[in-house]
Amino acid sequence: MPALMVQGCTSDAGKSTLVAGLCRVLKRRGLSVAPFKPQNMALNSAVTPDGGEIGRAQALQAMAAGIAPSVHMNPVLLKPNTDTGAQVILQGQVLGNLEALDYHDYKPRAAAAVFDAWERLQAQYTYLLVEGAGSPAEINLRAGDIANMGFAERADCPVILIADIDKGGVFAHLVGTLALLSASEQARVRGFVINRFRGDRRLLQGGLDWLEQYTGKPVLGVLPYLHGLHLDAEDALPESSPAPFNAGVGQPQSQRLRVILPLLPHISNHTDFEPLRLHPQVELVYVRHGDTPPAGDLLILPGSKNVGFDLDWLRAQGWEAAIHRHLRYGGKLIGICGGLQMLGQYIHDPQGIEGTPARHPGLGLLALETTLETGKQLSNRHGFLAPALHTGSGTTPTTAQASVSGYEIHAGHSRGPALLHPALQLMPDRTNQPVPEGAVSADGQIMATYLHGLFDSPAALQTLLGWAGLHAPVPFAINVMREAQLERLADTLEQHLNIERILNLMASNKS
């Protein structure tokens, strides 16, 4: 079937972005297309309508293709929880921790999941755009490979290589990667894409001519550096609020809401905070290892893939005292998923879900305790913010409640009297009763929830910014921005890639 695999010379070469852009290009031409990543290693994930977990990048690519995400779009997801181990998720469901599995048992089972998913997508869509992982020239990972050339060879899929010229050494990256492939793999590479070029392309032409002559393979396009392109990151840690979104809004910096967020060693789903990072009235400050916790209006404890470890890290970095000082001076605090668990009195891990069995003392700010258990809570949820959150300098008391949509993705159950004062009321369950979720402290300063995507809903974002102290927060819809960014990306590919040659390559499996 028509298919194409995008492999990169390095991580962050632009594979995810190129696949997302091509999905949108084909969608705009009325073609049935789906993304596919055989194996992903990332802590940013999403819950699919079919009740599983996939990489966040594949969910965005499905959005670009105009289709619902599916577990078959990312059949193997590895979520690192230590420096040497990772949770293994096959076709959306947790299999176990990689260190607890026999390696030779894991590889065939992972490969079976990959090709089962591949066949299912082939039966459903006309075109498939496949994303590799890392680099195909990682010699130590070649045996039993299912992420790059090992998949392409077995699936008989043509490949294009993308390289990032902004980092320098682009010709060495492309030629060196090609040289480290086998003869059959080299033949499978049908062309190159150069990414993030700045300047006049005519200055690059001599190098492009040499590359084509030396390798015998075409350069299918040179993509410009797209300043201000904001798409959900696959896993790379973000920067703080970008200047273009915090300039020219008619307010001095002192009148913007300052949000502080520690970059935990095992932070997960940091894409939750893109609406804050890009909001024109918000200054989002990510605080890295070794940095002193700064003052702010709102402090957020994010999700974590290893809550006990990250809680110890917070204490070692001086965050416990900083959190108490923040609350003492009237600041607001939100804990999301792992952050909710940290705010409680204890986190119990009797089965060693995140490592050695242990009981971790929490920050003690909410009367709840959490027990980690096998099996994940995976669900898409819809509901409303609690009335207690409809207060603040930027809101007017009202009986109307702000709607919210998101997803739960966590191991563990929290129990305690703090949950009698929920942060959310979710839509009715099977008993047709609203489901209370999360907690709000008695003084109204602390909110905790398991819901990811909390800030994606414009009404919830506006309400929470007002609760945190922002005067007259303006509406901001991150999904509208995502659509605009995907359209901009597709326009760029149409202009700078040889799309017709790529389509012919996919359809004929010939260069």
FIMAR-564955 format. One line per field, with one value per residue (C-alpha): residue in three letters; chain; residue number from 1; x, y, z. Coordinates in nm, 3 decimals. Layout:
// residues N
resn = ala;...
chain = A;...
resi = NUM;...
c1 = X;...
c2 = Y;...
c3 = Z;...
This chain:
// residues 511
resn = met;pro;ala;leu;met;val;gln;gly;cys;thr;ser;asp;ala;gly;lys;ser;thr;leu;val;ala;gly;leu;cys;arg;val;leu;lys;arg;arg;gly;leu;ser;val;ala;pro;phe;lys;pro;gln;asn;met;ala;leu;asn;ser;ala;val;thr;pro;asp;gly;gly;glu;ile;gly;arg;ala;gln;ala;leu;gln;ala;met;ala;ala;gly;ile;ala;pro;ser;val;his;met;asn;pro;val;leu;leu;lys;pro;asn;thr;asp;thr;gly;ala;gln;val;ile;leu;gln;gly;gln;val;leu;gly;asn;leu;glu;ala;leu;asp;tyr;his;asp;tyr;lys;pro;arg;ala;ala;ala;ala;val;phe;asp;ala;trp;glu;arg;leu;gln;ala;gln;tyr;thr;tyr;leu;leu;val;glu;gly;ala;gly;ser;pro;ala;glu;ile;asn;leu;arg;ala;gly;asp;ile;ala;asn;met;gly;phe;ala;glu;arg;ala;asp;cys;pro;val;ile;leu;ile;ala;asp;ile;asp;lys;gly;gly;val;phe;ala;his;leu;val;gly;thr;leu;ala;leu;leu;ser;ala;ser;glu;gln;ala;arg;val;arg;gly;phe;val;ile;asn;arg;phe;arg;gly;asp;arg;arg;leu;leu;gln;gly;gly;leu;asp;trp;leu;glu;gln;tyr;thr;gly;lys;pro;val;leu;gly;val;leu;pro;tyr;leu;his;gly;leu;his;leu;asp;ala;glu;asp;ala;leu;pro;glu;ser;ser;pro;ala;pro;phe;asn;ala;gly;val;gly;gln;pro;gln;ser;gln;arg;leu;arg;val;ile;leu;pro;leu;leu;pro;his;ile;ser;asn;his;thr;asp;phe;glu;pro;leu;arg;leu;his;pro;gln;val;glu;leu;val;tyr;val;arg;his;gly;asp;thr;pro;pro;ala;gly;asp;leu;leu;ile;leu;pro;gly;ser;lys;asn;val;gly;phe;asp;leu;asp;trp;leu;arg;ala;gln;gly;trp;glu;ala;ala;ile;his;arg;his;leu;arg;tyr;gly;gly;lys;leu;ile;gly;ile;cys;gly;gly;leu;gln;met;leu;gly;gln;tyr;ile;his;asp;pro;gln;gly;ile;glu;gly;thr;pro;ala;arg;his;pro;gly;leu;gly;leu;leu;ala;leu;glu;thr;thr;leu;glu;thr;gly;lys;gln;leu;ser;asn;arg;his;gly;phe;leu;ala;pro;ala;leu;his;thr;gly;ser;gly;thr;thr;pro;thr;thr;ala;gln;ala;ser;val;ser;gly;tyr;glu;ile;his;ala;gly;his;ser;arg;gly;pro;ala;leu;leu;his;pro;ala;leu;gln;leu;met;pro;asp;arg;thr;asn;gln;pro;val;pro;glu;gly;ala;val;ser;ala;asp;gly;gln;ile;met;ala;thr;tyr;leu;his;gly;leu;phe;asp;ser;pro;ala;ala;leu;gln;thr;leu;leu;gly;trp;ala;gly;leu;his;ala;pro;val;pro;phe;ala;ile;asn;val;met;arg;glu;ala;gln;leu;glu;arg;leu;ala;asp;thr;leu;glu;gln;his;leu;asn;ile;glu;arg;ile;leu;asn;leu;met;ala;ser;asn;lys;ser
chain = A;A;A;A;A;A;A;A;A;A;A;A;A;A;A;A;A;A;A;A;A;A;A;A;A;A;A;A;A;A;A;A;A;A;A;A;A;A;A;A;A;A;A;A;A;A;A;A;A;A;A;A;A;A;A;A;A;A;A;A;A;A;A;A;A;A;A;A;A;A;A;A;A;A;A;A;A;A;A;A;A;A;A;A;A;A;A;A;A;A;A;A;A;A;A;A;A;A;A;A;A;A;A;A;A;A;A;A;A;A;A;A;A;A;A;A;A;A;A;A;A;A;A;A;A;A;A;A;A;A;A;A;A;A;A;A;A;A;A;A;A;A;A;A;A;A;A;A;A;A;A;A;A;A;A;A;A;A;A;A;A;A;A;A;A;A;A;A;A;A;A;A;A;A;A;A;A;A;A;A;A;A;A;A;A;A;A;A;A;A;A;A;A;A;A;A;A;A;A;A;A;A;A;A;A;A;A;A;A;A;A;A;A;A;A;A;A;A;A;A;A;A;A;A;A;A;A;A;A;A;A;A;A;A;A;A;A;A;A;A;A;A;A;A;A;A;A;A;A;A;A;A;A;A;A;A;A;A;A;A;A;A;A;A;A;A;A;A;A;A;A;A;A;A;A;A;A;A;A;A;A;A;A;A;A;A;A;A;A;A;A;A;A;A;A;A;A;A;A;A;A;A;A;A;A;A;A;A;A;A;A;A;A;A;A;A;A;A;A;A;A;A;A;A;A;A;A;A;A;A;A;A;A;A;A;A;A;A;A;A;A;A;A;A;A;A;A;A;A;A;A;A;A;A;A;A;A;A;A;A;A;A;A;A;A;A;A;A;A;A;A;A;A;A;A;A;A;A;A;A;A;A;A;A;A;A;A;A;A;A;A;A;A;A;A;A;A;A;A;A;A;A;A;A;A;A;A;A;A;A;A;A;A;A;A;A;A;A;A;A;A;A;A;A;A;A;A;A;A;A;A;A;A;A;A;A;A;A;A;A;A;A;A;A;A;A;A;A;A;A;A;A;A;A;A;A;A;A;A;A;A;A;A;A;A;A;A;A;A;A;A;A;A;A;A;A;A;A;A;A;A;A;A;A;A;A;A;A;A;A;A;A;A;A;A;A;A;A;A;A;A;A;A;A;A;A;A;A;A;A;A
resi = 1;2;3;4;5;6;7;8;9;10;11;12;13;14;15;16;17;18;19;20;21;22;23;24;25;26;27;28;29;30;31;32;33;34;35;36;37;38;39;40;41;42;43;44;45;46;47;48;49;50;51;52;53;54;55;56;57;58;59;60;61;62;63;64;65;66;67;68;69;70;71;72;73;74;75;76;77;78;79;80;81;82;83;84;85;86;87;88;89;90;91;92;93;94;95;96;97;98;99;100;101;102;103;104;105;106;107;108;109;110;111;112;113;114;115;116;117;118;119;120;121;122;123;124;125;126;127;128;129;130;131;132;133;134;135;136;137;138;139;140;141;142;143;144;145;146;147;148;149;150;151;152;153;154;155;156;157;158;159;160;161;162;163;164;165;166;167;168;169;170;171;172;173;174;175;176;177;178;179;180;181;182;183;184;185;186;187;188;189;190;191;192;193;194;195;196;197;198;199;200;201;202;203;204;205;206;207;208;209;210;211;212;213;214;215;216;217;218;219;220;221;222;223;224;225;226;227;228;229;230;231;232;233;234;235;236;237;238;239;240;241;242;243;244;245;246;247;248;249;250;251;252;253;254;255;256;257;258;259;260;261;262;263;264;265;266;267;268;269;270;271;272;273;274;275;276;277;278;279;280;281;282;283;284;285;286;287;288;289;290;291;292;293;294;295;296;297;298;299;300;301;302;303;304;305;306;307;308;309;310;311;312;313;314;315;316;317;318;319;320;321;322;323;324;325;326;327;328;329;330;331;332;333;334;335;336;337;338;339;340;341;342;343;344;345;346;347;348;349;350;351;352;353;354;355;356;357;358;359;360;361;362;363;364;365;366;367;368;369;370;371;372;373;374;375;376;377;378;379;380;381;382;383;384;385;386;387;388;389;390;391;392;393;394;395;396;397;398;399;400;401;402;403;404;405;406;407;408;409;410;411;412;413;414;415;416;417;418;419;420;421;422;423;424;425;426;427;428;429;430;431;432;433;434;435;436;437;438;439;440;441;442;443;444;445;446;447;448;449;450;451;452;453;454;455;456;457;458;459;460;461;462;463;464;465;466;467;468;469;470;471;472;473;474;475;476;477;478;479;480;481;482;483;484;485;486;487;488;489;490;491;492;493;494;495;496;497;498;499;500;501;502;503;504;505;506;507;508;509;510;511
c1 = 0.000;0.113;0.342;0.650;0.879;1.052;1.377;1.611;1.986;1.945;1.678;1.487;1.575;1.211;1.058;0.741;0.686;0.740;0.497;0.236;0.274;0.251;-0.061;-0.222;-0.105;-0.262;-0.578;-0.617;-0.600;-0.885;-0.668;-0.723;-0.406;-0.294;0.029;0.223;0.519;0.620;0.809;0.818;1.004;0.833;0.669;0.414;0.117;-0.252;-0.557;-0.732;-1.107;-1.045;-0.919;-0.541;-0.228;-0.009;0.260;0.136;0.303;0.090;-0.226;-0.125;-0.048;-0.393;-0.539;-0.341;-0.487;-0.838;-0.896;-0.939;-0.621;-0.590;-0.365;-0.257;-0.083;0.181;0.177;0.492;0.536;0.827;0.792;1.121;1.073;1.439;1.774;1.784;1.423;1.096;0.733;0.637;0.298;0.183;-0.113;-0.225;-0.202;0.073;0.279;0.525;0.862;1.141;1.388;1.142;1.104;1.330;1.473;1.436;1.074;1.003;1.135;0.921;0.612;0.676;0.733;0.408;0.222;0.386;0.289;-0.056;-0.119;0.038;-0.197;-0.498;-0.410;-0.345;-0.697;-0.845;-0.648;-0.511;-0.185;0.037;0.309;0.557;0.787;1.115;1.277;1.614;1.852;1.870;2.250;2.251;2.462;2.402;2.025;2.022;1.958;1.586;1.511;1.144;1.179;1.371;1.523;1.425;1.063;1.113;1.281;1.012;0.728;0.898;0.851;1.047;1.239;1.341;1.607;1.564;1.851;1.865;2.096;2.053;2.279;2.552;2.715;2.410;2.602;2.809;2.490;2.324;2.626;2.744;2.402;2.374;2.724;2.635;2.336;2.344;2.330;1.960;1.884;2.080;1.873;1.557;1.645;1.479;1.576;1.670;1.497;1.701;1.525;1.547;1.746;1.803;1.907;1.917;1.884;2.108;2.400;2.323;2.283;2.645;2.618;2.287;2.432;2.730;2.506;2.291;2.595;2.781;2.488;2.282;1.973;1.758;1.708;1.329;1.318;1.484;1.251;1.300;1.337;0.981;1.005;0.719;0.598;0.440;0.333;0.315;0.662;0.713;0.931;1.182;1.161;1.014;1.151;0.972;0.716;0.832;0.877;0.641;0.346;0.431;0.495;0.264;-0.041;-0.066;0.022;0.348;0.518;0.422;0.053;0.085;0.030;0.357;0.332;0.614;0.664;0.948;1.089;1.081;1.339;1.055;0.804;0.526;0.274;0.437;0.228;-0.048;0.105;0.131;-0.183;-0.012;0.323;0.161;-0.105;-0.034;-0.103;0.099;0.469;0.540;0.877;1.019;1.262;1.541;1.770;1.987;1.783;1.637;1.255;1.140;0.835;0.516;0.137;0.059;0.274;0.205;0.325;0.306;0.268;0.554;0.647;0.828;0.645;0.850;1.183;1.061;0.919;1.259;1.414;1.172;1.274;1.645;1.602;1.436;1.086;0.903;1.000;0.933;0.581;0.496;0.630;0.429;0.107;0.185;0.197;-0.135;-0.019;-0.226;-0.114;-0.229;-0.124;-0.195;-0.183;0.149;0.135;-0.198;-0.039;0.255;0.019;-0.126;0.003;0.150;0.218;0.215;0.389;0.363;0.416;0.710;0.519;0.775;1.077;1.145;0.836;0.817;0.600;0.681;0.566;0.387;0.385;0.088;-0.110;-0.423;-0.589;-0.553;-0.331;-0.247;-0.177;-0.009;-0.161;-0.115;-0.334;-0.375;-0.674;-0.715;-1.016;-1.126;-1.337;-1.566;-1.720;-1.714;-1.493;-1.627;-1.794;-1.516;-1.280;-1.506;-1.360;-1.068;-0.964;-1.053;-1.390;-1.740;-1.927;-2.178;-2.383;-2.249;-1.967;-1.671;-1.664;-1.349;-1.230;-0.924;-0.800;-0.688;-0.377;-0.237;-0.155;-0.296;-0.603;-0.630;-0.857;-0.924;-1.152;-0.992;-1.180;-1.511;-1.444;-1.386;-1.224;-1.436;-1.773;-1.735;-2.014;-2.247;-2.113;-2.303;-2.531;-2.615;-2.461;-2.203;-1.857;-1.669;-1.297;-0.993;-0.989;-0.996;-0.854;-1.078;-0.902;-0.938;-0.562;-0.492;-0.648;-0.561;-0.682;-0.592;-0.719;-0.461;-0.549;-0.705;-0.600;-0.696;-1.058;-1.084;-1.352;-1.157;-0.834;-0.996;-1.160;-0.843;-0.633;-0.886;-0.884;-0.504;-0.520;-0.500;-0.712;-0.951;-0.796;-0.853;-0.990;-0.728;-0.801;-0.499;-0.675;-0.753;-0.383;-0.285;-0.503;-0.354;-0.002;-0.076;-0.211;0.099;0.320;0.131;0.159;0.535;0.569;0.362;0.600;0.936;0.893;0.847;0.509;0.424;0.747;0.680;0.329;0.460;0.728;0.465;0.236;0.496;0.757;1.015;1.238
c2 = 0.000;0.362;0.428;0.629;0.619;0.932;0.855;1.110;1.141;1.243;1.284;1.611;1.629;1.705;1.361;1.418;1.761;1.640;1.349;1.579;1.827;1.556;1.417;1.759;1.799;1.466;1.542;1.871;1.675;1.454;1.145;0.886;0.897;0.786;0.824;0.530;0.511;0.151;0.227;0.549;0.646;0.943;1.067;1.280;1.059;1.073;0.854;0.732;0.686;0.310;0.321;0.302;0.512;0.641;0.902;1.259;1.321;1.052;1.205;1.537;1.365;1.203;1.550;1.666;1.379;1.464;1.127;0.993;0.865;0.491;0.261;0.108;0.434;0.377;0.007;0.018;0.303;0.307;0.544;0.582;0.564;0.528;0.590;0.226;0.114;0.194;0.098;-0.097;-0.028;-0.255;-0.148;0.094;-0.128;-0.170;-0.487;-0.420;-0.265;-0.336;-0.436;-0.696;-0.857;-1.101;-0.906;-1.193;-1.240;-0.870;-0.819;-1.081;-0.972;-0.608;-0.695;-0.891;-0.590;-0.361;-0.568;-0.649;-0.275;-0.213;-0.461;-0.307;0.042;-0.090;-0.226;0.106;0.380;0.431;0.609;0.552;0.790;0.619;0.791;0.638;0.683;0.840;0.741;0.424;0.431;0.349;0.035;-0.091;-0.103;-0.275;-0.631;-0.698;-0.338;-0.250;0.130;0.215;0.006;-0.323;-0.221;-0.067;-0.379;-0.615;-0.386;-0.312;0.060;0.337;0.577;0.941;1.083;1.420;1.617;1.942;2.196;2.445;2.233;2.220;1.924;1.840;1.677;1.469;1.362;1.247;1.082;0.927;0.785;0.639;0.486;0.297;0.123;-0.211;-0.223;-0.309;-0.033;0.219;0.126;0.174;0.542;0.731;1.087;1.354;1.645;1.923;2.094;2.432;2.622;2.992;3.222;3.223;2.872;2.968;2.967;2.602;2.486;2.377;2.145;2.005;1.932;1.757;1.551;1.429;1.345;1.171;0.958;0.926;1.025;1.337;1.620;1.630;1.965;2.223;2.338;2.685;2.752;2.826;3.087;3.070;2.725;2.572;2.208;1.961;1.822;1.448;1.446;1.734;1.960;2.300;2.647;2.911;3.144;3.259;3.633;3.676;3.562;3.791;4.110;4.376;4.288;4.631;4.523;4.564;4.244;4.319;4.288;3.941;3.624;3.454;3.075;2.867;2.501;2.271;2.050;1.721;1.459;1.234;1.501;1.359;1.527;1.868;1.947;2.014;2.356;2.475;2.692;2.869;2.898;3.056;3.270;3.643;3.738;3.461;3.429;3.059;2.990;2.638;2.586;2.340;2.136;2.357;2.674;2.856;2.838;3.190;3.382;3.369;3.396;3.033;2.729;2.399;2.052;1.850;1.483;1.240;0.889;0.829;1.025;0.908;0.989;1.328;1.411;1.344;1.564;1.848;1.839;1.826;2.130;2.336;2.325;2.220;2.539;2.741;2.595;2.681;3.034;3.068;2.970;3.189;3.493;3.408;3.228;2.960;2.600;2.333;1.968;1.760;1.378;1.300;1.653;1.568;1.263;1.471;1.714;1.438;1.283;0.960;0.778;0.402;0.178;-0.169;-0.354;-0.147;-0.009;0.271;0.084;-0.059;-0.104;0.202;0.452;0.814;1.097;1.361;1.735;1.705;1.992;1.788;1.521;1.231;0.930;0.748;0.380;0.283;-0.028;-0.238;-0.132;0.223;0.452;0.547;0.753;1.068;1.285;1.588;1.801;2.133;2.320;2.340;2.669;2.732;2.801;3.066;3.340;3.576;3.914;3.831;3.666;3.762;3.525;3.330;3.015;2.909;2.656;2.646;2.332;2.124;1.828;1.613;1.266;1.059;0.847;0.730;0.430;0.461;0.555;0.848;0.842;1.085;1.361;1.623;1.460;1.558;1.907;1.822;2.043;1.902;1.750;1.504;1.386;1.113;0.761;0.438;0.514;0.849;1.035;1.314;1.202;1.433;1.450;1.608;1.846;2.214;2.315;2.481;2.815;2.798;2.825;2.469;2.272;1.913;1.692;1.384;1.549;1.617;1.877;2.094;2.417;2.315;2.417;2.795;2.845;2.646;2.826;3.167;3.073;2.927;3.227;3.451;3.226;3.251;3.631;3.749;4.058;4.019;3.713;3.705;3.394;3.164;2.839;2.615;2.379;2.669;2.756;2.395;2.393;2.720;2.588;2.267;2.472;2.692;2.383;2.226;2.550;2.545;2.184;2.255;2.538;2.380;2.004;1.814;1.681;1.521;1.324;1.212;1.099;0.908;0.753;0.635;0.499;0.323;0.239;0.361;0.669
c3 = 0.000;-0.035;0.260;0.352;0.654;0.782;0.963;1.117;1.141;1.505;1.767;1.724;1.355;1.276;1.213;1.417;1.264;0.907;0.954;1.107;0.821;0.555;0.725;0.691;0.329;0.231;0.428;0.241;-0.083;0.031;0.086;0.357;0.566;0.913;1.113;1.255;1.493;1.566;1.885;2.082;2.398;2.557;2.875;2.689;2.612;2.532;2.590;2.277;2.228;2.212;2.570;2.538;2.569;2.286;2.240;2.237;1.900;1.734;1.879;1.721;1.390;1.396;1.451;1.146;0.944;1.062;1.227;1.579;1.744;1.792;1.993;1.661;1.563;1.832;1.928;2.146;2.393;2.639;2.935;3.128;3.504;3.608;3.439;3.329;3.315;3.144;3.156;2.843;2.686;2.404;2.191;2.459;2.767;3.027;2.987;3.271;3.342;3.094;3.367;3.492;3.149;2.976;2.682;2.435;2.536;2.500;2.146;1.966;2.156;2.072;1.705;1.699;1.838;1.581;1.277;1.406;1.436;1.094;0.929;1.102;0.978;0.628;0.620;0.733;0.552;0.201;0.292;0.595;0.713;0.943;1.189;1.299;1.639;1.707;1.429;1.213;1.251;1.623;1.587;1.940;1.879;1.540;1.658;1.657;1.557;1.517;1.531;1.213;0.934;1.097;1.052;0.706;0.571;0.699;0.593;0.257;0.314;0.136;0.360;0.349;0.580;0.749;0.903;1.102;0.938;1.223;1.447;1.180;1.002;0.793;0.506;0.746;0.923;0.600;0.438;0.765;0.843;0.494;0.519;0.838;0.680;0.501;0.121;0.118;0.372;0.166;-0.138;0.066;0.132;-0.156;-0.073;0.179;0.350;0.511;0.799;0.975;0.710;0.765;0.482;0.103;-0.041;-0.333;-0.089;-0.014;-0.373;-0.422;-0.123;-0.244;-0.588;-0.428;-0.198;-0.487;-0.699;-0.415;-0.295;-0.612;-0.413;-0.453;-0.208;-0.182;-0.009;0.214;0.489;0.639;1.008;1.116;1.389;1.636;1.527;1.835;1.818;2.106;2.174;2.154;2.464;2.457;2.760;2.677;2.721;2.927;2.773;2.426;2.382;2.082;2.290;2.581;2.388;2.257;2.462;2.620;2.972;3.164;3.277;3.637;3.549;3.397;3.593;3.683;3.687;3.837;3.747;3.859;3.585;3.774;3.672;3.552;3.449;3.233;3.003;3.019;2.710;2.966;3.012;2.652;2.692;2.983;2.805;2.500;2.673;2.612;2.976;3.138;3.213;3.260;3.424;3.418;3.706;3.637;3.858;4.078;4.024;4.324;4.330;4.238;4.355;4.152;4.158;4.074;4.143;3.963;4.056;3.732;3.658;3.722;3.606;3.938;4.206;4.505;4.340;4.220;4.562;4.717;4.446;4.528;4.892;4.809;4.581;4.854;4.710;5.026;5.208;4.891;4.861;5.223;5.172;4.851;5.030;5.331;5.104;4.941;4.625;4.455;4.402;4.156;4.163;3.854;3.857;4.029;4.167;4.333;4.494;4.623;4.797;5.015;5.336;5.201;4.874;4.924;4.671;4.829;4.499;4.379;4.081;4.049;4.183;4.528;4.751;4.975;5.158;5.078;5.306;5.099;5.144;5.379;5.229;5.155;5.371;5.130;5.073;4.750;4.691;4.364;4.209;3.898;3.610;3.488;3.493;3.126;3.027;2.848;3.076;3.047;3.318;3.500;3.743;4.098;4.199;4.453;4.162;4.006;4.220;4.184;4.060;3.702;3.750;3.844;4.080;3.877;3.898;3.556;3.568;3.330;3.119;3.105;2.897;2.937;3.019;3.315;3.287;3.618;3.836;4.184;4.382;4.621;4.924;5.206;5.339;5.111;4.821;4.982;4.844;4.474;4.213;3.929;3.865;3.579;3.353;3.486;3.518;3.455;3.748;3.585;3.878;3.846;3.954;4.193;4.116;4.276;4.569;4.666;5.003;5.263;5.219;4.839;4.775;4.660;4.377;4.288;4.003;3.801;3.483;3.212;2.950;3.219;3.048;2.694;2.755;2.701;2.970;3.229;3.144;3.177;3.507;3.658;3.558;3.730;4.039;4.044;4.043;3.682;3.620;3.325;3.157;2.783;2.610;2.460;2.271;2.234;1.991;1.758;1.770;1.703;1.393;1.272;1.329;1.137;0.846;0.851;0.853;0.562;0.363;0.420;0.305;-0.006;-0.091;-0.006;-0.061;-0.385;-0.276;-0.609;-0.608;-0.252;-0.343;-0.645;-0.426;-0.181;-0.448;-0.664;-0.398;-0.649;-0.651
